């Protein structure tokens, strides 16, 4: 009988894969964004807020093309920033 990989995630750990305790959603990417790109998240969010662009995917594409962010990181920053602006 062949063995199969167990793909279930453990829920017993208090830390996520990036080492942040209890942080979920887009913010869970923030430590790796700061480490990889060398700029604080507050700076990225200010760039998003002051951009003339307003649509989610326009902002994601802009961060990817003009600032070299990966799609997941750009998406997390935009999602979090727009949700804050909407009061969510």
DRENTOR-420443 format. One record per residue: residue number from 1; residue in one letter; x, y, z of N, C-alpha, C in turn. Coordinates in nm, 2 decimals. Each point is the difference from the previous one (the first is absolute). Example, Ala and Ser with C-alpha at 12.3 -4.5 7.8 and 13.67 -1.06 7.14 Angstrom:
% DRENTOR-420443
(1 'a' (1.32 -0.57 0.78) (-0.09 0.12 0.00) (0.09 0.12 0.00))
(2 's' (-0.04 0.11 -0.07) (0.09 0.11 0.00) (-0.08 0.11 0.08))
***
This chain:
% DRENTOR-420443
(1 'x' (0.08 -0.12 0.00) (-0.08 0.12 0.00) (0.09 0.12 0.00))
(2 'x' (-0.03 0.10 -0.09) (0.08 0.12 -0.01) (-0.04 0.10 0.11))
(3 'x' (0.10 0.07 0.05) (-0.02 0.10 0.10) (-0.04 0.13 -0.08))
(4 'x' (-0.09 0.08 0.06) (-0.03 0.13 -0.05) (0.04 0.11 0.10))
(5 'x' (0.03 0.11 -0.06) (0.04 0.11 0.09) (-0.12 0.06 0.08))
(6 'x' (0.03 0.03 0.12) (-0.11 0.06 0.08) (0.00 0.15 -0.02))
(7 'x' (-0.10 0.05 -0.06) (-0.01 0.14 -0.04) (-0.07 0.08 0.11))
(8 'x' (-0.05 -0.06 0.10) (-0.08 0.08 0.10) (0.10 0.08 0.08))
(9 'x' (-0.04 0.12 0.03) (0.08 0.09 0.08) (-0.03 -0.02 0.15))
(10 'x' (0.11 0.01 0.08) (-0.02 -0.01 0.14) (-0.06 0.13 0.06))
(11 'x' (-0.09 -0.01 0.08) (-0.06 0.12 0.06) (0.05 0.02 0.14))
(12 'x' (0.09 -0.08 0.05) (0.04 0.01 0.14) (0.11 0.10 0.02))
(13 'x' (0.06 0.05 -0.11) (0.11 0.10 0.02) (-0.05 0.14 0.02))
(14 'x' (0.05 0.07 0.09) (-0.04 0.14 0.02) (0.06 0.10 -0.10))
(15 'x' (0.09 -0.05 -0.08) (0.06 0.09 -0.10) (-0.03 -0.05 -0.14))
(16 'x' (-0.01 0.10 -0.09) (-0.02 -0.04 -0.14) (0.14 -0.03 -0.06))
(17 'x' (0.00 -0.04 -0.13) (0.12 -0.03 -0.06) (0.10 0.11 0.00))
(18 'x' (-0.04 0.12 0.00) (0.10 0.11 0.00) (0.04 0.05 0.14))
(19 'x' (-0.05 -0.07 0.10) (0.04 0.03 0.14) (-0.08 0.11 0.07))
(20 'x' (-0.11 0.04 -0.06) (-0.09 0.10 0.07) (-0.11 -0.07 0.07))
(21 'x' (-0.01 0.02 0.13) (-0.10 -0.06 0.08) (-0.14 0.06 -0.02))
(22 'x' (-0.10 -0.08 -0.04) (-0.13 0.05 -0.01) (-0.04 0.09 -0.11))
(23 'x' (0.10 0.04 -0.09) (-0.03 0.09 -0.11) (-0.05 -0.08 -0.12))
(24 'x' (-0.12 0.04 -0.05) (-0.06 -0.07 -0.11) (-0.03 0.10 -0.11))
(25 'x' (-0.03 -0.05 -0.12) (-0.04 0.08 -0.11) (0.12 0.07 -0.06))
(26 'x' (-0.03 0.11 -0.07) (0.11 0.07 -0.07) (0.12 0.04 0.09))
(27 'x' (-0.03 0.04 0.12) (0.10 0.05 0.09) (0.10 -0.11 0.04))
(28 'x' (-0.03 -0.13 -0.03) (0.09 -0.11 0.03) (0.12 0.01 -0.09))
(29 'x' (-0.01 0.07 -0.12) (0.11 0.02 -0.09) (0.10 0.11 0.04))
(30 'x' (-0.04 0.09 0.09) (0.07 0.12 0.02) (0.15 -0.02 0.05))
(31 'x' (0.03 -0.10 0.09) (0.14 -0.02 0.03) (0.08 -0.04 -0.11))
(32 'x' (-0.05 -0.08 -0.09) (0.08 -0.04 -0.12) (0.02 0.11 -0.10))
(33 'x' (-0.11 0.08 -0.01) (0.01 0.11 -0.09) (0.11 0.10 0.04))
(34 'x' (0.00 0.03 0.13) (0.11 0.09 0.05) (0.13 -0.06 -0.01))
(35 'x' (0.02 -0.13 0.02) (0.13 -0.06 -0.01) (0.05 -0.01 -0.15))
(36 'x' (-0.09 -0.03 -0.09) (0.04 -0.02 -0.14) (0.02 0.13 -0.07))
(37 'x' (-0.08 0.10 0.03) (0.02 0.13 -0.08) (0.06 0.11 0.08))
(38 'x' (0.03 -0.02 0.13) (0.07 0.10 0.08) (-0.07 0.13 0.03))
(39 'x' (-0.13 0.00 -0.01) (-0.07 0.12 0.03) (-0.11 -0.04 0.10))
(40 'x' (-0.03 0.09 0.09) (-0.11 -0.03 0.09) (-0.14 0.00 -0.07))
(41 'x' (-0.09 -0.08 0.06) (-0.13 -0.02 -0.06) (-0.07 0.14 0.00))
(42 'x' (0.02 0.08 0.10) (-0.06 0.14 0.00) (0.04 0.08 -0.12))
(43 'x' (0.12 -0.02 -0.05) (0.04 0.07 -0.12) (-0.07 -0.05 -0.12))
(44 'x' (-0.01 -0.13 -0.01) (-0.08 -0.06 -0.12) (-0.14 0.05 0.00))
(45 'x' (-0.06 0.00 0.12) (-0.14 0.04 0.01) (-0.02 0.15 -0.03))
(46 'x' (0.09 0.08 0.04) (0.00 0.14 -0.04) (0.01 0.02 -0.15))
(47 'x' (0.08 -0.08 -0.07) (0.01 0.01 -0.14) (-0.13 -0.04 -0.07))
(48 'x' (-0.07 -0.10 0.06) (-0.13 -0.04 -0.06) (-0.10 0.10 0.03))
(49 'x' (-0.01 0.06 0.12) (-0.09 0.10 0.03) (0.01 0.13 -0.09))
(50 'x' (0.12 0.03 -0.03) (0.03 0.13 -0.08) (0.00 -0.02 -0.15))
(51 'x' (-0.01 -0.13 -0.04) (0.00 -0.03 -0.14) (-0.13 0.06 -0.07))
(52 'x' (0.01 0.05 -0.12) (-0.12 0.04 -0.07) (-0.09 -0.12 -0.04))
(53 'x' (0.05 -0.12 0.01) (-0.07 -0.12 -0.03) (-0.09 -0.03 0.11))
(54 'x' (-0.12 -0.06 -0.03) (-0.09 -0.03 0.11) (-0.05 -0.15 0.00))
(55 'x' (0.01 -0.06 -0.12) (-0.06 -0.14 -0.01) (0.11 -0.10 0.05))
(56 'x' (-0.05 -0.10 0.06) (0.09 -0.11 0.06) (0.10 -0.05 -0.09))
(57 'x' (-0.04 -0.05 -0.12) (0.09 -0.06 -0.09) (0.09 0.10 -0.07))
(58 'x' (-0.04 0.12 -0.01) (0.09 0.11 -0.06) (0.11 0.02 0.10))
(59 'x' (-0.03 0.01 0.13) (0.10 0.02 0.10) (0.09 -0.12 0.01))
(60 'x' (-0.05 -0.12 -0.01) (0.09 -0.12 0.01) (0.09 0.00 -0.12))
(61 'x' (-0.05 0.03 -0.12) (0.09 0.00 -0.12) (0.10 0.11 0.01))
(62 'x' (-0.03 0.11 0.05) (0.09 0.11 0.02) (0.11 -0.03 0.10))
(63 'x' (-0.03 -0.06 0.11) (0.10 -0.05 0.10) (0.09 -0.10 -0.06))
(64 'x' (-0.05 -0.09 -0.08) (0.08 -0.10 -0.07) (0.09 0.06 -0.10))
(65 'x' (-0.05 0.08 -0.09) (0.08 0.06 -0.11) (0.10 0.11 0.04))
(66 'x' (-0.05 0.09 0.08) (0.08 0.12 0.04) (0.09 -0.03 0.12))
(67 'x' (-0.04 -0.09 0.08) (0.08 -0.02 0.13) (0.05 -0.14 0.02))
(68 'x' (-0.03 -0.09 -0.10) (0.06 -0.13 0.01) (-0.05 -0.10 0.10))
(69 'x' (-0.12 0.03 0.05) (-0.06 -0.09 0.10) (-0.06 -0.13 -0.07))
(70 'x' (0.00 -0.11 0.07) (-0.06 -0.12 -0.05) (-0.15 0.02 0.01))
(71 'x' (-0.08 -0.08 -0.07) (-0.14 0.01 0.00) (-0.07 -0.01 0.14))
(72 'x' (0.04 -0.10 0.07) (-0.06 -0.03 0.13) (0.03 0.12 0.10))
(73 'x' (0.12 0.05 0.00) (0.04 0.11 0.08) (-0.08 0.13 -0.04))
(74 'x' (0.00 0.03 -0.12) (-0.08 0.11 -0.05) (-0.14 -0.01 0.03))
(75 'x' (-0.06 -0.11 -0.02) (-0.14 -0.03 0.03) (-0.03 0.02 0.15))
(76 'x' (0.08 -0.05 0.08) (-0.02 0.01 0.15) (0.01 0.15 0.04))
(77 'x' (0.09 0.07 -0.05) (0.01 0.14 0.04) (-0.12 0.08 -0.05))
(78 'x' (-0.04 -0.02 -0.12) (-0.12 0.07 -0.06) (-0.12 -0.04 0.08))
(79 'x' (-0.02 -0.13 0.02) (-0.13 -0.04 0.07) (-0.01 0.06 0.14))
(80 'x' (0.11 0.00 0.07) (0.00 0.05 0.14) (-0.02 0.15 0.00))
(81 'x' (0.07 0.07 -0.09) (-0.01 0.15 -0.01) (-0.14 0.04 -0.04))
(82 'x' (-0.06 -0.06 -0.10) (-0.13 0.03 -0.04) (-0.11 -0.03 0.10))
(83 'x' (0.02 -0.11 0.07) (-0.09 -0.04 0.11) (0.00 0.10 0.11))
(84 'x' (0.12 0.05 0.04) (0.01 0.10 0.10) (-0.07 0.13 -0.05))
(85 'x' (0.02 0.04 -0.12) (-0.06 0.12 -0.05) (-0.16 -0.01 0.00))
(86 'x' (-0.05 -0.12 -0.02) (-0.14 -0.02 0.00) (-0.06 -0.02 0.14))
(87 'x' (0.09 0.00 0.10) (-0.04 -0.02 0.14) (-0.03 -0.14 0.04))
(88 'x' (0.05 -0.10 -0.07) (-0.02 -0.14 0.03) (0.10 -0.05 0.09))
***
